[in-house]
């Protein structure tokens, strides 16, 4: 099943700049969607107020688990 969406010629041109000649608009949009989901996840993970830099995490772990 397919659907038709209306976009401006400008938006259509912008979308086409992300693709190759072999890609359809659907291919391009799906790829952009996948990238957007990954970016949202990355922002969620790294925006946590409780997040600490990896160097600090290693330092804390070494202090907690001394031999």
C-alpha positions, -999 to +999 in steps of 0.1 A: +000+000+000+013+034-008+004+070+002+009+103-015+022+132+005+025+168-006+058+186-003+072+217-019+096+215-048+122+230-025+118+202+000+118+176-027+151+190-040+166+191-005+156+154+001+171+144-033+205+158-023+208+131+003+203+103-022+220+086-051+206+082-086+196+046-077+177+055-046+140+063-045+126+091-023+113+063+000+148+049+004+162+083+012+134+091+037+138+057+055+175+062+057+171+097+071+145+084+096+170+057+108+197+084+113+173+106+132+163+078+155+200+070+162+206+107+169+177+110+193+189+079+212+225+093+213+211+127+227+191+108+253+220+087+264+244+116+266+220+142+280+215+124+313+224+146+343+239+115+359+262+108+330+299+111+338+329+110+314+344+076+308+377+086+325+358+094+357+339+062+355+371+042+352+386+061+381+356+054+403+356+017+393+392+013+401+387+029+435+357+007+443+372-026+430+408-023+443+427-056+446 
